[in-house]
Amino acid sequence: MKVIELSAWDLAAASGLVVIAGVIGLVLRLGITQQLAVAALRTVVQLTAIGYVLEWIFGLDNAPAVAAICGVMLAAAGHAAVGRSERGYDGALWRAMATLVITGVLTTLAVTQVIVGVEPWYAPQYIIPLMGMILGNTLTGLSLSLDALLVRFDDRRDRIEAALSLGATRKEAVGEVVAEAVRRGMVPILNSMTVVGLVSLPGMMTGQILGGVDPLVAVGWQIVVMFMLAASNALAATLLALWTVQRLFDGDRRLEVERITRKDR
């Protein structure tokens, strides 16, 4: 199957699709025209820049370069995960970053080394795209889970403190809250897994098919990716929830809701 390469003129023509969205915004007075224009410009600039960076890193083909770009991705994902949450607390950022490092690295290596058997282990054409998919999806689940957890601690403070005063352990008092928060963080990936192949053809699968890969081969990779994302979301949401519980309780098993801050939007 011949791969069709897009020229600069093809990309310029594609910008007409964004213009359609802009016209709709103007007609309906949505107030998003400037925001859409900036977003479109950022899309072009950021993707072009990362294209050149990846081309350079692929050419180097060494572990330090791969680790460096993965580090930048992890830092950006951590900031985004905490930034999207309406509530926070002191130490939330480093906990989110540490969570993404642990789950991102473990899940990526599980796929590349245990399932696929990539050689060398740092092969950038596998490590970087898979890490990017994991972080892009996990940060959304992480922010949803964190927000749900902090909201429920605020709303159920009296119930939690009453349970603790009656002799319940910390695990017993907050177990339901943690479970609800983790479940909330899992909603996006569960929805995606439910409709994949019926309503949507995910980006990786679509990209491989457009690149000339046999559809069944692309399907196999997409199955691995969906399961990979389910694992990373569950692990990340659970780990951050447990760390957050640890941070919001003092040594005497008292819940310190005052540590939770609400961000100004």
Beta strands, then each sheet from edge to edge (+ up, - down):
strand 1: 87-89
strand 2: 260-262
sheet 1: 1+ 2-
end
